[in-house]
């Protein structure tokens, strides 16, 4: 969106933009904000586009995408025109006092959020709504009489385009309302429509082999799934024939059940990804599909889309066959079980034991080869547990183990093989380190005693930093800083390589139950297998726009999960005001934040009185905890000697 609006300053050719951008262009033309010269459309003088911020007193400020405007454009409250914080807007310029540019918002080009959440609060005699994200209070489209019938602190979901109340979520005092707040802010649904549910249930609970005579029957092979202990949807299963050196990666064949433009498909495209809370998952697909007929559960027949990869003595893939099949998983393992099997080299079922040991050896060699061009970033993923009352019980960091590595490298082989089969479609690209952030990285490293020098060969520079970090025993901490400096992996229609993995082309094939990107790829691959160019091109319609949407939806899914955890941390901290906890400095640029690193780990605490080098360990006193915003505020009591 920003790139499109910046390009309007130099001229945009309609044939080169997405359908969504064309619609925005038409709306701007109707307001006489855009004119056409030959084949190009230009933003007219006197108009500006940018992102809106709103101060506590209600005054708006537009950060213009036109570099000629170095200062923000001021927008009086009366001229904000129902736009919200973070919205991308079109404004008409007017001259303010002392020549300062002012503007009147004409159109919200792209809302930051389609919905917002407010809680009711009394100001004098009036009941107003206070936005949980911005903290701004405003009048609601409801009578004072009806608002006063609700207890203060009632949470309401607002349609931002109409400014109307669409749902009463609950009350701030209710611990279980946190999930509803996080979902509503980002306009996510926890339930599916009746149409979607009926469509999903129509497929039944079992697979009838006779209905699929052209599928390859792999039910006799010793497939197994390996997932987290609490997983309910099983996307992938593996089987390895060590004698023939053939790896089978079987993926749930969701595209057999979810056709393009059906009710379920439209909802899956809207959601983009499953969302995972500590206590439950919000699936991309109805549970009748995600946890039943599509899920590769043990001891039942299931449809699968399978890669059979033949591997030579040097662990290179010499043949990659893709076909539709029927499988019957023999065992549902969790990671802990497989780790124990790999450690003890023992298991009751000798066939499965031999296979797991053989796959482990294969994965170790595949990883060794991959890390010659890719990177091993040792990161920890924070996991939170809740008690029966819905309050924070404990936290832990999940680290990669041999079972995780085993599955990861098998899935990487399948993802890489899938990307090779198409030249245009949906790819997972990852650019190298953001050069703008390299200076910050090198400064942080210097503060930690690592005098790293910039090298245009970024891969070589990163490898050198990691070697020093290994020698210092600080690998995980340093990897965290390196990852922070990297650009995010994104979906795109053409392959540009994956820096982190060291792959020239890469895509997502292995999780169609929880990622819409994989479902799209399955459809494209099936059209490719059938040599149906017409269908393939049909599936590519608006694919650029879909990739942009998926990148946004992926970030939103992460934000929903983080927002929920922040609110749980804030509830925990609200009962511990005045207590002192161990932390380390996490951010020290514009603001100073510390990460909790005590019995409970992972909470971000905003520090008011202190700044120090990143990773400095400190003792922090908890001063405030705002459950509404999920923010914890504290002060450093002392620096800890470690």
BELSUL-V101348 format. One record per helix or strand of 2 or more residues. SS is the DSSP state (hx for helix, st for strand). FROM is the first residue (numbers start at 1). TO is the last residue. Records with the same first field share a line. If there is no record, write none. Layout:
SS: FROM-TO + FROM-TO
//
This chain:
hx: 2-7 + 14-16 + 19-30 + 77-79 + 97-99 + 144-148 + 175-185 + 194-201 + 209-211 + 254-256 + 263-271 + 287-293 + 335-344 + 350-370 + 402-420 + 435-447 + 458-472 + 475-485 + 516-529 + 533-539 + 543-574
st: 12-13 + 34-37 + 40-43 + 47-54 + 60-64 + 73-75 + 88-95 + 101-110 + 115-123 + 126-131 + 137-138 + 154-159 + 164-171 + 216-217 + 224-227 + 236-241 + 246-252 + 275-276 + 281-282 + 301-311 + 317-329 + 331-334 + 381-386 + 392-398 + 427-430 + 490-492 + 580-587 + 593-597 + 601-607 + 617-626 + 631-639
//
